[in-house]
Amino acid sequence: MRYIFQRNHIYYFRYKVPSRFKQYTTYSEIKYSLFTDSYGTAVDRIATKLAIIRRIKMMKSPHISLKQLFAELTDYSWADGLQEHERDLRNENNATTMFEVMGDDIRDSLKNGGGKYDPSDYGLKTLPPAEIEPRRDFEQLALTLSEAMIERIWNGGSETFDSLYYKAKEQSELDTAVAKPYLLSEAWADFRVFKSDWKSKVADANHRLYQVMLEFWGDIDILQVDRQMIKGVLSRYQDFPKRNIKPYHSMSVQEVMAIDEEEIANKSKVAPKTVKELLKLCQSFFSAYLTIEKGIFQISPTANVKYEVKSVSYASFSDTQIKKLKEKAISLGGWKQWTILLAIYTGARRGDIVGLTRNSLKIDEDTERYYLWIDSGKTDAATRPIPIHQELIDLGLIEFIEGIEGELFPEIAKHHNRLTYHARALMDSLQIPSENERGQRYSLHSFRHTFITKVQECGVSTSLFQTVVGHEKSELGISNRYTHDFKVKSLFCVVDAITDW
């Protein structure tokens, strides 16, 4: 909750006085100790203040910048005059690119509390508000307008465009408190007040589970949560480590989320009953409170969601599934395209992909072929070259990389879970189930399993493909101490073995 912070294990209340009230007081903010190290107790002690804060919010009026931004981004004359190739999704430089990047930038900002999106970075003249609350409203409006512009470019004055346009119009004209989304963090704070009878130990345990939801989804409008998102967070939580095991016991939820699932030993992962505790909390929060008590949902997103104990192993995709995923990824463009294609044709870990930069692209002097250098691994084997498959080159990967400075995928460089969720959403859109007939799970990590399985089926030397995927070489035995790193030119046979994707 944004009104509570912790210092030296003690929680404090802090509220910044809005500038429109500063003429009536000498205080710029109100801050005092809550005299407890329990988050649940801290929330209980400020429960009465939350209603007053909401009344203050309701006194707001729309900031002038909202109308200015609406006017600036609703001139569609240039969009309607675009040529066909400028609307073509297969063209990486189509007219929607800027608005897609801007939308991702805004979502990142809102996920982290708002205030990070700068419209001038995208050539916009409207200045955002200085205060954080109206600035969040400004960013929500900018996000809707960017989505409306993309729809206009793709499909003209469609029903979807009309819906987005009038949504933006309401956001720019209505009182900001009315137009403001009901954020996950705000809903949770209200829920904690509703559950004021929780014991301190229970409250703290449930707050840790809430932090998993918050980190996986971001601080989104509560109405955006659906069944797939509930199932997604349960699947991700299954790969969490137990809290009493080193070094995880001292890590934050954000730090744990940044670890690739395969790096956590299966014996160290949480028990199924722990995952069921998260589902039980979701049911209480979304069903009992937000649906039945508050009437926010007509049907709870937890309806008919069950958690079955799933295999700790991951499934491999069939060739048909891979081809469908590849085709779908190509239609998306940007990071949503290239991260999936790289996962398909390299078998790289999530951390390898999100950590790629412009400098990762190299040329082998012996073959004059391209490869990617991975230098962020935690072991010697993880630091390695990955040859680039010819199919990626034909699809334009080299041009994509050469047109970028710094991180290849800044949209997800600091938010690795966006890639995990994107992969699952892609599978859902293609109706790929959550597990195969053996009970093995389909996930982002399945691309790695599929790549390894494929090259093994093609008869590639184990030590060669182990080098490419970053595994310790296992087949060399005692000879390993006499074997130096393979030359890059000897590794191209690994990716070249894949000819039917």
C-alpha atoms as one frame of an Amber mdcrd trajectory, in Angstrom:
protein
   0.000   0.000   0.000   1.379   3.387  -0.995   0.535   5.032   2.379   2.655
   2.596   4.395   6.420   2.193   4.362   8.861   0.269   6.533  12.020   1.516
   8.210  14.157  -0.572  10.557  11.406  -3.242  10.571   8.800  -0.742  11.873
   5.879   0.418   9.694   5.047   4.119   9.224   2.077   5.985   7.759   2.823
   8.692   5.180   0.442  10.864   3.163   1.575  13.656   0.872  -0.654  16.722
   1.196  -2.083  17.649  -2.258  -0.754  20.985  -3.520  -4.273  22.482  -3.708
  -4.477  22.231   0.108  -1.016  23.593   0.898  -2.373  27.111   1.370  -4.217
  25.810   4.437  -1.305  24.054   6.153   2.436  24.336   6.678   2.894  20.579
   6.297   3.936  19.074   2.956   3.197  15.551   4.199   1.796  13.724   7.212
   4.048  11.009   8.625   4.095   9.034  11.864   5.054   5.629  13.266   2.458
   2.855  13.560   4.553   1.137  16.259   4.382  -2.348  14.756   6.471  -4.660
  12.602   3.355  -6.476  11.317   1.935  -5.328   7.990  -1.552  -6.586   8.913
  -1.581  -4.616  12.165  -0.282  -1.523  10.326  -3.179  -1.645   7.848  -5.676
  -2.059  10.666  -4.292   1.031  12.425  -4.799   3.307   9.409  -8.117   1.797
   8.280 -10.117   4.838   9.361  -7.788   7.143   7.404  -8.461   5.378   4.086
 -12.053   6.627   3.889 -10.877  10.218   4.474  -8.198   9.895   1.780 -10.804
   8.662  -0.696 -13.034  11.655   0.113 -10.092  13.942  -0.648  -9.604  12.184
  -3.982 -13.273  12.693  -4.845 -12.735  16.465  -4.541 -10.453  16.438  -7.572
 -11.386  17.915 -10.923  -9.911  16.919 -14.298  -6.461  18.284 -14.995  -6.294
  20.586 -18.035  -3.619  18.363 -19.592  -6.181  15.568 -20.076  -8.224  17.591
 -22.557  -5.079  18.847 -24.248  -3.759  15.303 -24.719  -7.125  14.122 -25.999
  -7.145  16.905 -28.619  -3.571  16.160 -29.673  -4.061  12.417 -30.143  -7.482
  12.406 -31.824  -6.446  13.983 -35.120  -6.786  10.931 -37.353  -6.365  12.653
 -40.712  -2.769  11.444 -41.105  -3.693   7.887 -40.026  -6.513   7.712 -42.563
  -4.151   8.838 -45.329  -1.520   6.128 -44.770  -0.431   3.879 -47.610  -1.114
   0.129 -47.483   2.509  -0.813 -46.749   2.485   1.606 -43.794  -0.377  -0.404
 -42.268   1.128  -3.814 -43.032   1.850  -5.743 -39.814   4.631  -7.645 -41.557
   6.469  -4.358 -42.015   8.467  -3.810 -38.814   8.391  -0.054 -39.405   4.631
   0.159 -39.913   2.845   3.215 -38.553   1.695   1.499 -35.356   5.214   0.818
 -34.077   5.592   4.061 -32.121   2.189   3.663 -30.463   2.868   0.033 -29.539
   6.164   1.004 -27.912   4.495   3.963 -26.200   1.762   1.674 -24.867   4.334
  -0.728 -23.416   6.189   2.221 -21.874   2.991   3.449 -20.207   2.089  -0.009
 -18.896   5.553  -0.317 -17.352   5.124   3.067 -15.716   1.663   2.283 -14.318
   2.833  -1.096 -13.068   5.477   0.698 -11.002   3.153   3.367  -9.618   3.129
   5.844 -12.518   5.112   8.961 -13.297   7.791   7.429 -15.543   6.124   7.985
 -18.954   7.376  11.118 -20.757   5.161  12.094 -23.734   7.938  14.251 -25.214
   9.875  11.036 -25.925   7.228  10.338 -28.563   7.040  13.817 -30.048   3.925
  14.879 -28.110   3.580  18.502 -27.052   1.200  18.098 -24.107   2.990  18.321
 -20.759   1.939  15.815 -18.058   0.779  16.986 -14.600   3.414  17.349 -11.910
   1.470  15.543  -9.148   1.441  11.762  -9.198  -2.348  11.173  -8.934  -3.350
  13.294 -11.969  -0.262  11.997 -13.749  -1.572   8.442 -13.422  -4.862   9.642
 -14.917  -2.870  11.254 -17.718  -1.033   7.985 -18.401  -4.248   5.949 -18.367
  -5.703   8.330 -20.954  -2.527   8.195 -23.074  -2.701   4.388 -23.039  -6.319
   4.353 -24.243  -5.547   6.917 -26.962  -2.541   4.890 -28.174  -4.731   1.774
 -28.403  -7.362   3.778 -30.302  -4.724   5.050 -32.751  -3.443   1.523 -33.409
  -6.971   0.286 -34.068  -7.640   3.232 -36.387  -4.501   2.471 -38.421  -5.312
  -1.235 -38.647  -9.086  -1.212 -39.132 -10.248   2.372 -39.595 -13.416   3.531
 -37.815 -14.344   0.087 -36.460 -16.610  -0.682 -33.508 -13.509  -1.361 -31.421
 -12.108   2.033 -32.364 -15.389   3.756 -31.442 -15.369   2.021 -28.066 -11.785
   3.132 -27.352 -12.444   6.673 -28.576 -15.456   7.209 -26.312 -13.654   5.589
 -23.402 -10.840   8.130 -23.870 -13.351  10.959 -24.161 -14.878  10.004 -20.821
 -11.436   9.768 -19.226 -10.619  13.291 -20.413 -13.908  14.913 -19.319 -15.224
  13.114 -16.261 -14.043  13.806 -12.764 -10.833  11.848 -12.390 -12.086  10.024
  -9.335 -14.968   8.623 -11.399 -12.794   7.661 -14.366  -9.992   6.300 -12.188
  -9.566   2.503 -12.348  -9.875   0.427  -9.199  -6.281  -0.719  -8.798  -5.241
  -4.066  -7.378  -3.383  -2.328  -4.532  -6.467  -0.282  -3.621  -8.759  -3.303
  -3.755  -6.334  -5.223  -1.530  -6.234  -2.365   1.009 -10.044  -2.389   1.145
 -10.024  -6.172   1.482  -7.619  -5.939   4.420 -10.025  -3.589   6.182 -12.848
  -6.034   5.429 -10.696  -8.828   6.907  -9.711  -6.873  10.007 -10.237  -9.998
  12.129  -7.206 -11.708  10.621  -4.552 -12.577  13.168  -1.234 -10.811  12.653
   0.515 -14.007  11.487  -2.254 -14.794   8.993  -2.292 -11.222   7.700   1.463
 -11.255   7.058   1.308 -14.648   5.303  -1.547 -13.482   3.072   0.265 -10.242
   2.293   3.220 -12.245   0.968   0.823 -14.112  -1.332  -0.686 -10.796  -2.446
   2.824  -9.602  -3.360   3.097 -12.581  -5.739  -0.089 -11.410  -7.503   1.122
  -7.814  -7.575   4.530  -8.681  -9.024   3.124 -11.101 -11.611   0.255  -8.877
 -12.866   1.391  -5.404 -11.868  -0.820  -2.826 -10.140  -3.558  -3.150 -12.753
  -7.242  -2.263 -12.849  -8.890  -5.063 -10.890 -11.442  -5.543 -13.671  -8.672
  -6.736 -16.015  -8.133  -9.900 -13.959  -9.636 -12.988 -15.601  -9.538 -16.783
 -15.206  -6.405 -17.158 -17.329  -4.554 -14.653 -15.145  -5.572 -16.540 -12.008
  -4.383 -19.807 -13.542  -1.186 -18.081 -14.708  -0.207 -16.828 -11.268  -0.896
 -20.273  -9.741   1.301 -21.936 -12.364   4.092 -19.427 -11.739   3.832 -19.760
  -7.961   4.238 -23.539  -8.233   7.855 -22.872  -9.237   8.568 -20.679  -6.205
  11.164 -21.896  -3.692  10.295 -22.654  -0.094  10.869 -19.637   2.121  13.103
 -21.447   4.629  15.805 -22.484   2.126  18.975 -20.511   1.467  19.504 -18.260
  -0.423  15.788 -17.740  -1.109  14.830 -17.026   2.503  16.297 -13.522   2.279
  15.010 -12.690  -1.226  12.081 -10.424  -2.063   9.236 -11.669  -4.249  10.611
  -9.542  -7.089  14.043 -11.171  -6.787  12.541 -14.664  -6.773  10.406 -13.861
  -9.830  13.555 -12.906 -11.747  14.996 -16.424 -11.356  14.396 -18.880 -14.187
  12.276 -21.815 -13.037  14.872 -24.421 -14.022  17.455 -22.835 -11.724  15.382
 -23.800  -8.677  15.737 -27.473  -7.772  12.440 -29.379  -7.779  13.001 -30.508
  -4.177  13.303 -26.848  -3.144   9.961 -25.750  -4.650   6.833 -25.057  -2.616
   4.462 -27.896  -1.818   1.125 -28.221  -3.677  -0.770 -27.265  -0.505   1.082
 -23.930  -0.518  -0.145 -23.236  -4.057  -3.666 -24.131  -2.919  -3.332 -21.499
  -0.177  -2.807 -18.886  -2.896  -5.904 -20.133  -4.758  -7.892 -20.055  -1.517
  -6.826 -16.450  -0.941  -7.757 -15.525  -4.527 -11.189 -17.080  -4.022 -11.728
 -15.121  -0.822 -10.496 -11.877  -2.409 -12.152 -12.071  -5.829 -15.238 -14.167
  -5.110 -16.318 -13.588  -1.529 -15.257  -9.931  -1.397 -15.065  -8.313  -4.863
 -17.950 -10.297  -6.382 -20.402 -11.086  -3.575 -19.647  -8.290  -1.095 -18.684
  -5.411  -3.424 -20.401  -6.409  -6.677 -17.323  -5.455  -8.741 -17.566  -8.643
 -10.811 -20.714 -10.337 -12.051 -18.823 -13.630 -12.254 -15.675 -14.073 -10.201
 -12.472 -14.730 -12.205 -11.846 -17.630  -9.801 -15.086 -19.379 -10.820 -14.390
 -23.004 -11.802 -10.633 -22.523 -11.328  -9.157 -25.576  -9.659  -5.570 -26.330
  -8.826  -4.518 -29.853  -9.649  -1.053 -30.954  -8.568   0.981 -30.705 -11.745
   4.125 -32.504 -12.766   7.342 -30.670 -11.989   8.564 -31.514 -15.494   7.892
 -29.499 -18.630   6.304 -30.654 -21.874   7.833 -30.388 -25.335   5.765 -28.880
 -28.149   4.924 -30.902 -31.223   6.186 -29.685 -34.600   2.635 -28.577 -35.432
   2.367 -26.561 -32.215   5.740 -24.921 -32.837   4.701 -23.906 -36.359   1.473
 -22.366 -35.024   3.352 -20.489 -32.291   5.907 -19.260 -34.818   3.206 -18.019
 -37.213   1.338 -16.285 -34.402   4.516 -14.622 -33.088   5.429 -13.291 -36.532
   2.030 -11.576 -36.752   2.681  -9.626 -33.531   5.923  -7.761 -34.285   8.348
  -6.131 -31.822   9.498  -7.881 -28.670   6.429 -10.124 -28.674   7.605 -11.552
 -31.989  11.364 -11.840 -31.539  11.433 -13.230 -27.999   9.260 -16.178 -29.032
  11.207 -16.787 -32.249  14.481 -16.717 -30.319  13.052 -19.168 -27.791  12.057
 -21.492 -30.641  15.331 -21.428 -32.572  17.910 -21.102 -29.765  16.555 -22.971
 -26.739  17.795 -20.060 -24.647  16.658 -19.452 -21.093  14.344 -16.570 -20.276
  17.191 -14.685 -18.601  19.372 -15.149 -21.703  16.727 -13.638 -23.979  15.705
 -10.653 -21.861  19.373  -9.803 -21.256  20.310  -9.477 -24.941  21.775  -6.169
 -26.147  22.964  -4.719 -29.431  26.466  -5.856 -28.488  25.309  -9.468 -28.147
  25.363  -9.826 -31.940  28.698 -11.191 -33.203  30.154 -12.569 -36.461  32.269
 -15.724 -36.538  35.392 -14.919 -38.540  35.818 -18.525 -39.714  32.363 -18.849
 -41.301  31.224 -15.202 -41.479  27.984 -16.305 -39.858  26.136 -14.520 -37.061
  25.840 -15.692 -33.473  24.684 -14.272 -30.119  27.075 -14.039 -27.198  25.493
 -14.737 -23.805  27.572 -13.247 -21.012  25.050 -13.069 -18.160  25.109 -16.693
 -17.032  25.788 -17.756 -13.458  28.080 -20.623 -14.517  30.910 -21.021 -16.996
  28.678 -23.160 -19.221  25.943 -20.501 -19.260  28.363 -17.960 -20.731  28.449
 -19.070 -24.349  27.848 -18.382 -28.047  24.494 -19.281 -29.640  24.510 -19.630
 -33.448  21.672 -17.802 -35.205  19.450 -20.030 -37.332  19.083 -19.001 -40.978
  15.301 -18.762 -40.575  15.737 -15.962 -38.018  18.013 -14.146 -40.449  15.477
 -14.552 -43.264  12.763 -13.131 -41.018  14.858  -9.995 -40.383  16.474 -10.527
 -36.973  19.806  -8.986 -37.970  18.147  -5.808 -39.283  16.064  -5.639 -36.103
  19.143  -5.880 -33.875  21.230  -3.455 -35.928  18.482  -0.863 -35.676  18.639
  -0.826 -31.877  21.022   0.689 -29.367  21.384  -0.868 -25.937  18.893  -3.502
 -24.734  17.082  -5.431 -27.472  13.929  -5.744 -25.401  13.743  -2.828 -22.936
  10.027  -3.510 -22.462  10.835  -6.685 -20.512  14.473  -6.218 -19.476  13.429
  -5.372 -15.918  10.125  -7.238 -15.957  10.975 -10.810 -16.935   7.533 -12.085
 -15.983   5.967 -10.183 -18.868   7.663 -12.686 -21.181   6.405 -15.634 -19.122
   2.857 -14.307 -19.225   3.133 -13.414 -22.933   4.144 -16.984 -23.792   1.227
 -18.428 -21.824  -1.226 -15.968 -23.410   0.095 -16.962 -26.838  -0.539 -20.628
 -26.054  -4.037 -19.832 -24.786  -4.852 -17.940 -27.987  -3.907 -21.068 -29.961
  -5.801 -23.338 -27.539  -2.642 -25.167 -26.486  -3.545 -26.833 -23.161  -1.760
 -26.213 -19.898  -0.318 -29.739 -19.926   0.098 -32.736 -22.219  -1.360 -36.234
 -21.831   1.506 -37.184 -19.497   0.649 -34.311 -17.148   3.791 -32.360 -18.116
   3.354 -28.580 -18.209   3.486 -26.302 -21.228   5.193 -23.023 -20.408   7.821
 -20.625 -21.703  10.403 -23.156 -20.555   8.851 -25.717 -22.947  10.543 -23.952
 -25.863  13.905 -24.901 -24.351  12.833 -28.522 -23.843  11.502 -28.644 -27.407
  14.737 -27.293 -28.908  16.877 -29.781 -26.979  14.594 -32.678 -27.881  14.586
 -31.677 -31.561  18.358 -31.486 -31.972  18.770 -34.784 -30.100  16.319 -36.408
 -32.529  18.431 -35.047 -35.388  21.499 -36.874 -34.057  23.534 -33.841 -32.975
  26.453 -34.575 -30.663  25.410 -34.183 -27.035  28.449 -32.091 -26.086  27.782
 -29.690 -28.968  24.140 -28.981 -28.155  24.980 -28.825 -24.435  27.369 -25.992
 -25.290  24.678 -24.133 -27.244  22.016 -24.401 -24.506  24.447 -23.710 -21.656
  24.543 -27.114 -19.935  27.644 -28.617 -18.402  29.124 -31.191 -20.806  28.180
 -34.630 -19.501  29.319 -37.165 -22.109  33.026 -36.391 -22.047  33.749 -37.833
 -18.608  37.398 -37.496 -17.562  38.229 -36.239 -21.067  36.413 -33.026 -20.211
  39.467 -31.687 -18.392  41.475 -31.975 -21.643  38.749 -30.418 -23.841  38.740
 -26.686 -24.462  35.706 -24.665 -25.521  34.392 -25.622 -28.943  35.017 -23.131
 -31.713  31.921 -21.231 -32.776  32.075 -22.680 -36.295  31.583 -26.185 -34.902
  28.313 -25.191 -33.224  26.347 -24.126 -36.300  25.474 -27.760 -37.002  23.263
 -27.669 -33.885  20.828 -25.059 -35.214  21.269 -26.186 -38.824  19.865 -29.588
 -37.843  16.424 -27.985 -37.517  15.050 -27.854 -41.055  11.267 -28.370 -40.748
  10.096 -25.509 -38.533
